[in-house]
Amino acid sequence: MSSWFRRRDHNIFTNATSLLICGLLAGVVVAAAAFPAAAMTGLAAKAGGQTFANLPSELKEFSSPQITRVYASDGKTQIAVFYDEFRSDVPLKDISKHMQAAILAAEDRKFYEHNGVDLKGIARAFVSNNQGGSQQGASTLTMQYVRMSLAYSATKPQEVIDATEDSPKRKVTEMKYALQIEKQLTKDQILERYLNIAPFGNQAYGVYAASQVYFNKKPKDLTVAEAGMLAGMVKAPSAFNPTTPSGNEQITARRDNYIVPAMVEMGAITQAQADESKKAKVPTKVRQVGSGCVSVAKNHWGFFCDYFHRWWLSQEAFGATTYDRDRRLKSGGYRVVTTMDLKGEAGARREIAKRQSDKSQNALLLAGIEPGTGKVRLLATNRKYKLDDPDNPQNEKSSDPKKRNKGIRGTHPYTTNPLLSGGGDITGYQAGSVFKIFPIIAALESGYPLGYTIKAEKVYHSGYPVGSGPASCGGYYCPKNAGGGGEGVYTMWSAFAKSINTYFIPLQERVGADKVVAVAKRFGVQFRVPDPDAKYANDPESARNWGAFSLGVSASTPLDMANAYATLAGDGKYCQPTPVEQITTQDGEKIDVGKPHCIQATSKDVARAALDAARCPVGDDAQLGACNGNTAGDTRGIVGHPVFGKSGTTDASKTASLIVGTTKIVVAGYMANPDYPDHRDQMDHHIINPAVQFTVKEYMEGKDKEQFKKPGSTKIAYGEQRSIPDVKCDSVSSARNRLEDAGFHVSTGAEVDSECPKGTVAGTNPSGRTIKNGAVVMEISNGKKEEEPPVPGQNPSTPPRRN
């Protein structure tokens, strides 16, 4: 260390506090004799009569507000900072020697010589200030540190006033504390704390922040000129603000004519260094370091950042109220490593940008979550996380006529609404047939196997009472299949593959709609709409009559449904979504808040069986059964890994959705209008499907192709098999009785060619064996014997030759 850093002996003042203050007051008395006016306003009198010895000497424990830094999952890429005061403490060894010398040149050149109080300086300042001379402070750097510490540790407004008001009482208090601090801390420790707490203007507190704001560098790299400027600002940050013409002129003069020459006198720098420093221009602009999520909009990380912020505010571990939690985030100096996967986030945003403009009123929403952990890996949409400028608005008026007539603007291209995760006024969107996974799970839990057959009709007349509407017939819910048709015998595999509505509503009836709703709740659907969604979900009696639930009429978000499907890939383990990998305090302590919190939402075998059925819609092969169709069949080929998932569409295609999952990631994509659910646009699967598919493909590049696990028992797939009675050529009534007695759901099918008499049963579909309580369709003979096909090359009119 340079020679100007001189040490002193603390022992000089040991057990001599009273003697010192008496000496000081004696000096004041002598001054008062020479200057009578001082006698009326003596320091002791102004201190309120409180003796020096009775003043407190222990500063309250406190931590100055620190920046919280938030990183992506790589632990290196900073995605956001949160702060009330832009400050981050650094050790003295990481602060330029020039900066250390400059602050002493500016504020306390005898810092290494005194014991916290400059007695001669205080007496001189007292006399000068009371005789109309120039105003002098005479506060040492230690006393200044005391003043700032008292303000930061204050818990009441009056304590802040007492710590900062210009009064002899405050000065005496600072002296007492300063003397004590000098016994407890080394000079270097005091200097380090001072540099980390001092204000430098333009929202910069402490030398780290100042280095960033004014010079975009670390404190250890500050030059003589830069250190001189920063040191000069501490006395009056507003007056010496270099971004204003007068402030720039004043701080330049203070640096060149006062601070840098003092650094030379102290032996901290040479005259040549001083001369060179004067050539450096004082900056006229500062680097604005944005706080919070709006500042990261250009990187399209804002929606993930907002999800993290909302998550933090919901955690009671950080305070009793959301206000307390927010203050802690913005002052606690945490290091937060989030779950956001940079590659996945960038890929999702890239796939969205290819297909949907930021300015479109229709939102393309993608949420990705890791199975078995609840870690949210990506949140992306064709919006920018930013408030619209009220003075120069860029958002168009809302597409909702009622909102538009009131002058309310829409959410494109800018919004801070949690479109992907829900919250505030975002309750979610109807997602359609992706909800059909819930009756499958409920049915499996109730003992129905994947191979359970139901005869689906073109229109199904359910027992659910409804009012009037297009799906009502005689006051009951009567759903039909998309595009009409779709009748036939289906299993869970084939019905899910082709998304047969008239299979899933009777399945829901047999299981109980309340059980299906309960599954959805266990799998993380939030039911944010108070009426009717939350009413149905929270009242089992009402839920029993929620006829259309399995067709996706309840509002949900992409994050809700990504996590619901991820629960299947996690072997039935539901994990609360979390944006956090690790939170570390400023002291280096790792805390557990944000770690996966999971429950077993269903059994492993149920999860594995349901996932097997969910392979069918996305073009993969079920391991246990036959799919016989799909709705997004190109998914498996695009992703190149074993996949599962489901597509969904609501009435009139007002929303479109696709969920695609692997063992490593589940991505749910919605296409919807967040401002106007009752819009007239038709959402396009040619947009949403590839956006999801290629996002998953990019995420999975370079990862092993991992197969899904099979259930431990095949009974959950095939159930108890029963032989179907041979009813060929029986009467319909006789055949029905025999089949029902055998434990099957019996229905009548179409007429077919048969050698049996007309009107009798020609056979059954299926025949041979099928699942207990499954569907058996009686095919009716038309009495026309099926002709044998002609032998190739033979005249059809010539009877075939028989051997």
TORPAMI-900553 format. One record per residue: x, y, z of N, C-alpha, C in turn; residue in three letters. Coordinates in steps of 0.05 Angstrom, whole numbers, plus 5000, padded with zeros to 4 digits. Example, Ala and Ser with C-alpha at 12.3 -4.5 7.8 and 13.67 -1.06 7.14 Angstrom:
526448865156524649105156526449345156ala525749555142527349795143525850015157ser
// end
This chain:
501749765000500050005000501850255000met500850464987502450714984502950835012ser504951015012505751135038503651305050ser501751405033499751585044497651425060trp497651155059495850995075497250945102phe497351145120498651115146496751005167arg497850825183496250705204496350865230arg494550815249494650935275493950735296arg494550805321494250625343491550675357asp489750465357487150495370487450555400his489550465412489650475441489750755453asn490350945436490551225446487951305459ile485751205449483151295459481751095477phe483150875483481950675500481350795528thr478750765537477850855563478251155566asn478251305545478751595547476551765534ala474251645530472151785515471352045529thr470852025554469952265569472052485568ser474552405571476752605571476752755544leu476352605522476352725496474152935493leu471752855500469553045496469853285514ile470953235539471353465556473453655544cys475453535532477453705519476253855496gly474553725481473253865459471554095469leu469954035490468254255500469854475512leu472154405524473854615535474854795513ala475454665490476254825467474055015458gly471554905459469255075451468955305470val469455265496469255475516471355695510val473755615504475855805497474955965473val473855825453472955965429470756165436ala469056075454466856255462467756505476ala470056485491471156715504472156925484ala473256825462474157005441471957105424ala469856925422467556995404465056975421phe464157175435461957165454459357035442pro458857075417456356975405456256675408ala458556555409458656265410457656155437ala457956325458457256235485454256175487ala452556305471449756265473448856025457met450555945439449755725422451855505422thr452855445446454955255449454154975440gly456154815434455554555424454154385444leu454954405470453654235490450754315493ala450254575493447454665496445754565473ala446854585449445354505426444954205425lys446554055439446353765439444053685457ala442553875469440153805484440753725513gly443153785522443653725550444353435555gly444253275535444952995539447952965540gln448952825561451852795564452952605543thr455352655536456652495515456752205523phe457352155548457651875557455051715555ala452751855557450251715556449251655528asn450551765508449651715480450351435473leu448651305456449251035447451751035430pro453150805430455550785414455550545396ser453550365398453450135381451450185358glu452350185334450550215311448849965309leu446350005300444549775295445649615272lys445249355274445949185251444149255227glu445349285204443749345181445249245156phe443749215135444949165109443949365089ser445749505076444849695056443549535033ser441549655020440149524998442149434976pro441749184967443549064947441948974923gln443248974899441948874875441548574877ile439148484868438748204864439148144834thr440847954829441347884801440047614794arg438847614770437347374761438647264736val439247004736440646884714439046664701tyr439746604676438546364662439646114675ala438745884666439445634679442445564676ser443845704658446745654655448245784678asp446945944694448246074717450246294709gly450346364683452246564674450846794660lys448746744645447346944630445347104647thr445947354653444247514670441847604653gln439447544663437047614648435647854660ile436147924685434848154697436148224724ala435748464732436548554759434148694772val434048664798431848794814433248964835phe432349214838433449384859431649624865tyr431849714889430749974896433050184893asp435350104903437750274900439850094885glu440850204863442750044847445450034863phe445849814876448249784893448949494895arg451649444894452649174899455349204912ser455549104937458049124952460348974939asp462649094940465148954930467248994951val469048794954471248824973473249034964pro474749144984476649364978478749274958leu479449024958481548934940480648944911lys477948964906476948984879476149264872asp477149454887476749744881479349864875ile479550004853481950134844483250304866ser485950284868487450444887486950744881lys486550804856485951084848483351174861his481350994861478851064873479151104903met480650934916481050954945482451214952gln484451284936485851544941484051784935ala482451764914480851994906478752054927ala477551854939475351904958476552034983ile479051954991480352085014481152375007leu482052414982482752684973480352864974ala478052754968475652914966474352954994ala474452755011472852755035474352755061glu476752645062478152615088481052545084asp482752745080485552695074487152605098arg486052645122487452545146486252295157lys484852155139483351915148485151715163phe487551675154489351475166490851585190tyr490251835197491651965220489851995244glu487252045241485552095264484151835273his482751865295481351635307478351655304asn477551765281474751785275473652065278gly474952225293473952505298476352695294val475952905278477953105275477253335293asp478353335318477653525339478153815331leu480453865319481054145311479254235289lys478654055271476854125249474054195259gly473054035278470354085289470254355303ile472254405320472254665334472354895315ala474154865295474455085275471855125259arg470554905252468054925237465855045254ala465754965280463755075298463955375300phe466355475304466855755307466155905281val467055795259466655925233463655945227ser462255725232459355715225457755895242asn458655945267457056115285457856405284asn460056465270460856745267460356855239gln458756705224458056805197460156745176gly462156585182464156515163463056305144gly464856205126464056005107463255755123ser461155625112460055385126461955155122gln462655025145464554805145463254565159gln463954325148462754085160464553955180gly467053905173469053785190468353495197ala466453375182465853095186467952915173ser469052735189470952545178469452345161thr471052195146469851985129468351785147leu469551725171468251545190465551655199thr465451915205462952035214460852035192met461752085167459952065145458751785142gln460451585146459551315145457451265167tyr457951375191456051355213453351465205val453451705193450951845185449251675165arg450651565145449251405125448251145138met449751025156448950785170446550825187ser446451055201444151105218441551135201leu441851265178439551295160438551035150ala440450855142439650595131438550415152tyr439450435177438550255197436050365211ser435150595203432750715216430250555211ala428550535231426050395228423650575231thr424250825238422051025241422951285226lys420951435216421651685201423351875218pro422651895244424152085261427052005263gln427651745262430451655263431951745239glu430651755216431951855191432552145194val430552295205430952585209433252635228ile433352485250435452525270438152465258asp438252275239440852195228441852385207ala440052555196440852725173440553015178thr439053105199438653385202441353525210glu441553775202444053925208443854045236asp444853905255444654005283447053905299ser447754065320449953975338449453705350pro446953645357446253385369447053165351lys446453195325447152985306450252955305arg451653185305454553185303455753035327lys454753095351455852965375455252665374val452852585365452152305362454152165343thr454652295320456452175301459252145312glu460152335328462752315341462952075359met460852035375460951805394461051535378lys459351515359459351265343461951235328tyr463051445317465451435301467851335318ala468051435343470151355361469951055367leu467450955370467150675376467750505352gln466850585328467250435303470250405298ile471750615304474650605299476050405317glu474750335340475850125357475149845346lys472949825332471949565324472849485296gln473349685279474049625251476749735244leu478049625225480549735214479749965196thr481750125190481350345171480450245144lys481650025134480949915108478049825108asp477149705130474349615132472449855131gln473150065144471450305144471350425116ile473650435103473750545076472150375057leu472350115059470849935042467849975045glu466949995071464150025076463150295066arg464750495069464050765060463650765029tyr465550655015465450654986463050484976leu462150294991459850134983457150244991asn457150455007454650575015454150855005ile456250984996456051264988454351304963ala452851524961451151584938452851734916pro452351654891453851774869451951904848phe449451924855447552044836446651864814gly444651944799443551794777442951504784asn441751464808440951204819443251014824gln445651124826447950954832448750994861ala448750764875449450764904451750574907tyr453950674919456250504921458050514896gly460550454900462450484878461950294855val460950054861460449864839458349984820tyr456150074831454050184814455050434799ala456550604813457550844800459350774776ala461050574780462850484758461250384734ser459050244740457350144718455850364704gln454550534720452850744709454450954692val456751034702458151254689460251154669tyr461350914674463550824657463350544646phe461150404654460650134645463149954649asn464249964673466549794679466549724709lys468349554716468549464744470149664760lys469649684786471149884803474149844802pro475049604799477949554799479349674775lys477749744754478949844729478750154726asp477850294747477550584745480250724742leu480350914725482751074721482851304740thr485051454739485351694757483151884752val482651944726480652144718477852044727ala477251794722474551684729474151684759glu476251594774476051594803475751874814ala477152064803476952344812474252454808gly473052394785470352494780468352374800met468452104804466551974822466852074850leu469352094859469852194887468752474891ala468952634870468052914872465052934874gly463552724865460652744865459352684892met460752544910459452454935458452694952val459952914951459153144968456453244960lys455853254935453253364926452553244898ala451452994898450952854873449253004853pro447253154863445453294845446853534832ser448253694849449653924838451853854819ala453253634825455553554808454853344787phe452253334780451353134760452553194733asn454253014722455553084697453753084672pro451252984675449452974652448153244647thr448453434666447353704662449653894655thr449154104639451354284631452854404655pro451254514674452554644697453954434715ser452654204718453953994734456453884722gly456453854696458853754682461153954685asn460554204683462654414686463754414715glu461954384734462754394762464454154770gln463553914762464953674770467653654756ile467853754731470353764717472353934732thr471454174741473154354756473954234783ala472054104796472653994822474653764819arg474353604798476253384794479053494788arg479253684769481853774760483253964779asp481754124794482954334810483054274840asn481654064848481554014877482353724883tyr481053534871481453254879484153144868ile484553164842486953054830489453184841val489553444844491953574857492353464885pro490253414900490553304927491653024926ala490952874906492052604903495052614899met495952824884498852854880500152924907val498953114922500153194948500252954967glu498352774965498352544983500352334974met501452364951503352164941501951924928gly499351944923497851724911498351694881ala498851924868499451914839501752114833ile502852104810504952294801503652534788thr505252744784504352974770503652914741gln505252734730504752654702502052514700ala501352344719498752214718496452424721gln496952624738495052834742494552994717ala496753064703496553214678495053054657asp495652794656494352624636491352604642glu490552594668487752554675486052784666ser487253024665485653264657484853254628lys486153084612485353064584482852904580lys482052744600479752574597477152744600ala475352704582472852844583471052714604lys469652874619467652774638465152694621val464052454626461852364609459352544613pro457852574591455452724592452952544593thr453352284588451152094588451751874607lys449751744617450151524636448751274624val449751044633448550794625446250724644arg443850724633441550664649441350364653gln441450274678441249994685438349944694val436749824677433949794683433449594705gly431449644721430649454742428149314734ser427949054739425548904734425348794707gly422948714699422548554675422148714649cys421148954652420849114627423449174614val425649184630428249254618429349034601ser428248794602429348574586427548504562val425748684555423848634534425248574507ala427448714502428848674476429848394472lys430348254494431347974492429047774493asn426547874495424247704496424247514520his425547604542425647454566423547564586trp422147774578420447914597418247744609gly416947564593414747404604415747194624phe418147084619419246904639420047064663phe421247294660422047454682419547534699cys417447604686414947674700413847434715asp414047194703413146954717414746914742tyr417446954740419146934764418347134785phe417847384776417247594796414547534810his412547444795410047374808410347134827arg412046944818412546714836413746804862trp415746984860417147084884415147214903trp413347384891411447524908409447344921leu409247094912407346904924408546734946ser411246764950412646594969412646724997gln411346605016411146705043413946705057glu415746545047418446535059419846805057ala418946975038420347235034418847465047phe416847405064415547625078412547565081gly411347715099408447665105406647785084ala407447995071405848125050407348135024thr405848185002407248214977409048454976thr408348664992410148904994412748825007tyr412648675029415148585042416848415023asp415548235008416948054990418348214968arg416848414958418048574936420448724946asp420248844970422448994981424948804985arg424348564994426548384999427948304972arg426348264952427548204925429248434916leu428348674920429748914909431949024927lys432348894950434449004967436148784980ser435448524975436748314989439348214977gly440048294953442548214941442747914935gly440447794927440447514921441747454894tyr442647214891443547114865441546884858arg439946934838437846744831438546614804val438846354804439146204779436446084772val435346164750432646074743432745824726thr430445724720430245474704430145534674thr430145784666429845854638432145744621met431445584601433445464583433845654560asp436245764557436745964536436145854508leu437145614503436645494477433745454472lys432345344491429445294488427945554485gly428545754501427146014499427646144472glu430146144463430746264437429446104414ala429445844416428145684395425145734394gly423845744416420945794417420346064405ala421846264412421346534401421846544371arg423946394363424546384334422246254318arg421246034329419045894315416546064314glu416046214336413746384336414046604315ile416346734314416846954296416546874267ala417046624261416746534233413846524224lys412046514244409246444238407146654246arg407946834264405947014274407247284281gln406147494270407247764275406747854303ser408648014313408248134340405748314341asp405048414318402748604317400048464313lys400048204309397548064306395948064332ser393348104329391648094353391347814364gln392047614348391947334357394747254368asn394647154392397147084406397846794402ala400446744396401546484395403146434420leu402246254437403246224464404545954468leu407045954476408445694481409645694509leu409045474524410145424550411445154552ala413845134562415244874564416044814592gly415644564601416244494628417644214629ile419344174648420843924650419243724667glu418743484656417343284672418843194697pro417343154718418543044742419843254761gly419943504752421143714768419543964770thr417744014751416244264751417844504741gly420244454732421944684724420944794697lys420345054698419345184674421745264656val421845144633424145184615423845404595arg421345464587420945674567418145784569leu417946044564415346184561415746394539leu414346364517414746534495412146594480ala411946834470409546914455410347134435thr408547194417408947404397408047674409asn409047744431408647994444411248084456arg411448344462413748454476412848534504lys414448454524413748514551414448804557tyr412448974553412849264556410149394558lys410049614573407649774574407549954550leu405149984539404850164517405250454527asp406550614510407050894516404451054515asp403551164537400951304536401151564519pro403551684517403851924502404151874472asp405151634466405551554438404751264434asn402151204437401250924438401750784412pro402650534413403050364390401150134389gln399950064411397949854411395349944398asn394249784381391649844369389449824390glu387149934383384849904402384049614403lys382949534425382149254430380349154408ser380648894402378848774382376148704394ser375848724420373348694434371748954430asp369448944417367949184411367249354436pro366549224458365949374482368349524493lys370649394492373049524502373949744482lys373649684456374449874436372850134437arg370250104443368450334445369150514469asn370450394489371350544512374250654509lys375450604485378150704480380250524492gly379550284501381550104513383149974490ile385749974494387549864474388049564479arg388849424458389349144459392149084470gly392848824470395348734482397548694461thr397348814438399348764417400249034406his402949064402405048874407406048874436pro405149064453406249084480404149004501tyr405148854520403448794543405148694566thr404148734590405448614614403548414627thr401448334614399648134624400847854623asn400347694643401547424643400047234625pro400347274599398647124579399046824581leu401546734588402146454587401646304613leu401846444635401746314661399246384677ser397746584669395346664683395946834707gly393846974716394147164738392947434731gly392247594751391047844744388447804730gly388047934707385547894692385847684671asp388047534671388347314652387547054666ile385146964658384046714671384646474654thr385446514629386046284611384346284587gly384446054573383146024547382045744545tyr379745714531378745444526380745304507gln381445064513383544924498382444694482ala379944614486378844394470379744124479gly380243944459380543664464383043574480ser384843754485387143674502386143594530val383743674538382543604564381643304564phe381543174541380642904541382542714555lys384942804561386742634577385642594605ile384042774615383042754643381042534647phe379042494628377342254632378741994628pro380941994611382441754609383741684636ile384941874649386241824675384241744696ile381941884696379841814716378841534711ala378541464686377541194679379540974687ala382041024682384140834690384140804720leu383941024734383841014764381440854774glu379240864759376840724767376740434758ser378840344745378940064737378240004708gly377640214692377240174664379940154650tyr380339954634382939934620382940094594pro385340124583385640274558384040144535leu383739884536382239744515379339754519gly378239914538375439924543374040044518tyr372039894508370639974483368040104489thr367440304473364840444473363940474444ile361440434439360340484412359640784410lys361340924396360941214392358841264370ala357141454375355041534356355741794342glu354241854321354642114308353942344328lys351742304342350842494363350242324388val351342414410350942254435348942404452tyr346742274460344742384478345542324507his346642514520347642474547345442514568ser346042464592344142514614344742774629gly346442944618347143194630345143414623tyr343743524642341843734636343243994628pro342244114607343244374598340944554589val341444804586339444984575339344964545gly338345174533338145174504340945224492ser341345154467343845194454344244994432gly346445034416346844844394347444564402pro348444514427349144244436346944134453ala344544254453342344164470340244024453ser339343794464337043664451335143574473cys332843694473330843624494331743704522gly333443904524334343994550336743844561gly337943674544340343514553342643564534tyr344943524544347443564529347743344508tyr348043424482348243244460350543314443cys352943234450355343304434355443134408pro356843234389357443084365360443114359lys361342964339364142974332364743194312asn367243294313368043494294367743394266ala366343544249365943464221363743264218gly362343184239360242984237361442704235gly359742504236360742234233362242144257gly364241964252365841864274364641634290gly362341534281361141314296362741054292glu362540884312364040634312364940554339gly366140324341367140214366370040304370val370540434393373240544399374240444426tyr376940434428378240414453379240684461thr380540704485381740964492383941034473met385440844463387540904444386341034419trp384440894407383440984381381641234384ser380141254406378541484410380241734414ala382441704429384241934434385642004408phe386341804393387741844368386142014349ala383541964347381742104328380042314342lys380442344368379042554384376042534381ser374942304389372142244385370542344410ile369142564406367642684428365542494439asn364242344421362042174430363041904442thr365641874445366841664462367241774490tyr368342024492369242124517367042224535phe364842314524362642404542361242164555ile360641944541359641704555361741584575pro364341604567366341514586366341684611leu366041944608365842124631363442064648gln361141994635358741934650359141684667glu360441484656360841234670362741264694arg364741434690366641474712365641674732val364241874723363242094740364742344734gly363342554725364642804717366142924740ala365142884765366443004788369242884791asp369542624785372142494787374042594765lys372942654742374642764720375643044728val373843204739374643474748376743454770val376343264788378343234810381043164799ala381142994778383742934765385043184754val383443354740384543594729385743774751ala384343794774385443954796388043844806lys388143574809390643444819392943494799arg392243524774394343554753394943844748phe393844024764394744304763393044504748gly390644424738388844624726387844804748val387945064743387445264764384545354767gln382945344747380145424748379945714758phe381045894743381146174752378646334747arg376846234729374346374724372446324747val371646524761369946484786367346334779pro366046414758363446294751363346254721asp363046004712362245764727364645584735pro367045624723369145424726369845364755asp370445574771371245524799368945414815ala366445494808364045394822363845094818lys364045004793363944724787366244574800tyr368644674798371044534808371044504838ala369844694852369944694882367444564894asn365544484878363144364888362644094873asp363243874886363043614872360243564862pro358143654876355443614867354943754840glu355944004838355744144813357444014791ser359843924799361643804780360443554767ala358743414781357543174770355843234745arg354943474743353343554720354843724699asn357543724702359043884682359543714657trp357443704641357443514619359643554598gly360343804592362243864570365043884580ala365643824606368243874616370443734601phe370143484594372243334581372843434553ser371243604542371743714515373143984517leu374044064541375844294543374444564543gly372144584557370644834558371645014581val373244904599374345064621376745214612ser377145454624379445614617381945504629ala384145504614386745414624388845574610ser391345544619393545684606395445474594thr397145554576399145364566400945244588pro401645404608403245304629401745094646leu399245144651397544944665397644674651asp397144674625396844424610399444294603met401544454600404244334596404944174621ala404344284644405044144669403243904674asn400743924666398943694669399943454653ala400743504628401743284611404543204621tyr406043384632408743314643408443134667ala406143144680405642964703405542674694thr404642624670404642354659407442264653leu409042434641411842354635413442344660ala412542454682413942444708412942214725gly411742004711410741764726408641834746asp406942024739404642104756405342294778gly407842394778408642584799408142874789lys406243004803405643284796407443464813tyr408843644800410643834813409644114808cys409344274829408544554825410544684807gln409544834787411444974769413245164785pro415845164778417745344791419545464770thr420245724773422145844755424945844767pro425445704789427945734804429545474805val432045494798433945274803435245304831glu436245544837437645594862437545884869gln437145944895437246214905439546214926ile441346404923443546434942443546714954thr443846734980443846994994446547134988thr446647394995449147534991451447435008gln450747275028452847155045453746885034asp452546805011453346544999451746315009gly449646355025448046135035445946055015glu445745795008443745704990441245635005lys438945734995436445695009434645504992ile432745375005431245164993428745264978asp428045514981425645624968425945594938val423845474926423945434897424645164888gly425544994907426244724901423644574893lys423744364876421344224868419644134891pro417044194889415144104909413143924894his413243664899411743474883409943294900cys407843204888406043004900405542784879ile404842544889404042334870401142374863gln400642494840397942564832396342314823ala397742124813396441864805398641654806thr397841404803399841184805401541184780ser403941054783405741034760404440884737lys403040674743401840514721399640674707asp398040824722395940994709397341194691val399341324701400741534685401941404660ala403241184662404541054639402440954619arg400240854629398140764611396841004596ala396241214610395041454597396941564577ala399541574583401541674564401641494539leu401241234543401241054520399041124500asp396641194511394441284494395141544481ala396541724495397241984485399341984464ala400541754458402441744436400941734409arg398441644410396941614385396441874370cys395342084383394642324368396942454353pro399442414363401742554351403442374334val402342164324403642004303405641804313gly405841754339407541554350405941294353asp407341074358406040814361405640764391asp403240694398402740604426404240334430ala405340294453406840054459404939824466gln402439884474400739684485398239634468leu397539814450395039784435395239904408gly392939914394392840014366391640284366ala392940474352391940744350389840784329cys390240674305388340694283387640984276asn389641164277389141444268390841634285gly390541894278391842114292390642374284asn391342584298390442854291392843044285thr395142974294397643124288399842934282ala399342764261401042534256403842594247gly404442844239407142894230409042964253asp407942974278409643054301411942874305thr411442614306413642414312415942444292arg415342474267417442504247419042764249gly417642974257419043234260420843234284ile419843144307421443154332423642954331val423142714320425242514318425842364344gly424042394363424242254389421542134395his421441934413418741844422417242074434pro414742104426413142334434410342244443val409042424457406242394465405042674465phe402342684465401042944465398242934455gly397243174448394443194438394043464426lys392443474405391543724394388743784404ser387944044402385344114411384344354395gly381644364391380444584378377744634391thr377044884395374444954407372445004385thr369945054394367745114375368545344357asp368045314331368645524312371545594310ala373245414321376245454320377045714332ser375745794353376546044366379146024382lys379845784389382645724399383545464386thr386145444383387345194374389745134392ala390144874397392244804416393644544407ser396144524416397544274412399544244435leu399544004446401443934467403243714457ile405843744460407743534451409743494473val410243244481412043184502414042964496gly416342974509418242764508418942704538thr420942534542421742484570423142724582thr423942924566425543154576424043414577lys422043444560420543704558417743654549ile415843814559413143824548412544114541val411744154516411044424507408144434500val406744624511403944674505403744934489ala402444914467402045154450399045224447gly398345474451395645564447395745784426tyr393645804410393246034393390546144400met390546394410388046514420388146814418ala385946944422385747234424385347304453asn387447404466387247454495385247684502pro384747864482383048094488380148034483asp379547844466376747804457376147514451tyr375447354472375047074467372847004447pro370947184443368747134425369247244397asp371647244389372447354363371447174340his371847264315370847114292373046984276arg375547024284377746894270377746594274asp378746454255379146164258382146114263gln382746004286385545944293386445704277met388945724267389945544247391945344259asp391345084256393244884265395744874247his395644984224398045004207400045204218his399045364237400845554251401745444278ile399845364294400545284321402045014322ile401244834304402544564305405544574300asn406444694277409344694272410844864293pro409545074303410945234324411645054348ala409844894356410344714379412244494371val411744364348413344134339416344204336gln416844424323419644504318421044614343phe419444734361420644814387421544574402thr419944364403420744114416423143994402val423043994375425243874360427944014367lys427944284367430344424373431344374402glu429444354420430144304448431444034451tyr430543834436431443564439433943494422met434843684406437243634390439643574408glu441043354402443343274417442743104442gly440143064448439342904471438742624463lys439142434481438642154475435742104470asp435241914451432441824446431641624467lys429941724485429241564509426341474506glu425941214509423241094506421741134532gln419041154529417341174553417040894566phe416540904592416340654607413540534604lys413440264605410840124604409840084632lys407140054635406039984661407139714671pro407239684697408239434709406439194703gly403839244698401939034692400439104667ser400038894650398538944625395538954630thr394638884654391738884660390639164656lys392239374662391239644660390739714630ile392039564612391639614584389339444573ala389239194581387339004568385038924586tyr385338974612383238904631382638614632gly380238544640379438264642377938194616glu379038004600377937934575375737724578gln373637754563371337574564370837464536arg370037214534369137094508366437214501ser366137274475363637384465361937144455ile359537104466357836884457357436884427pro357336654414356736634386353736654382asp352936884372350036944368349336954339val350936834322350436844294347736714287lys346136854272343436764263341336754286cys342136854310340136884331338337124325asp336037124338334337354336335737584351ser334937824345336138064358335638054388val333237994396332638004425334137784439ser334237544427335637324440338637384442ser339737494420342537554420343237774440ala341437974442341938184462342038074490arg340137904496340037794524342537634530asn343437474511345737304516348337484519arg348537694503350837864504350838034530leu348538134538348338284563348838114587glu347837864586348337684608351337624611asp352737634588355637594589357137834599ala355738054603357038294616357938504596gly356638524573357438714553355338934549phe356239174540354539384531353739334502his351239284497350339184471348939404456val349539424430348039614412347739484385ser345939594370345239494343346739654322thr347939504303349439634282347939634256gly349339664234348239684208347639404196ala346139404175345639154161348039074145glu348438814143350738714127349838474111val351338414090350738174075351337924092asp349437734093349837504109348037274100ser348937034105347336794098345136754118glu345336904141343236874161340636994151cys338336904162335837024154335737324159pro334337454142334137744144332937824171lys334238014184333338114209334537974233gly335937764228337337634250340137744252thr341637654273344337754278346337614260val347737764244349737644226352337584241ala352837734262355337704277355737944295gly358037964308358638184327361238314320thr361438564328363838724325364438844353asn366638754366368538544356367338264360pro368938064351368137784354370237644370ser369537404379371537244394371737334423gly373537524430373937614457374137914458arg373338034479373638314484373638374514thr373838624520374138694548371538674563ile371738604589369338594606368038864607lys365338864604363739104604364139284579asn365639174560366139324535363739324517gly364039474495361839494476361939264456ala359639154450359338954429357039044411val357539064385355539154366354538914351val351838884351350638674335350238764306met351338624287350938684259348538524249glu346838654235344238534227344338434198ile343438194194343438074167341238194150ser341938244124339938334105338938104088asn339837864095338837634081340137574054gly342137744047343437704021346137574027lys346437334016348937194020351137334005lys353337374019355537514007356737333984glu356937453960357937303937360937263940glu361937033931364736983931366037143909glu368337253913369737413892370437233869pro370337343844371137173821374037103821pro374636873808377436783806378836963785val381137063790382437233770382837093744pro382137233722382437123695380136953685gly378136913702375836743694373436923687gln371936843668369536993660367536983683asn366737223692365037233715362437073711pro361537043686359036903681359336593681ser361836503681362436213682362636123710thr361035913718361235813745364135723751pro365135783774367835703781368135403782pro370235293773370835013775371634933803arg370534733814371134653842372634393841arg374634373858376134123859374733923877asn
// end
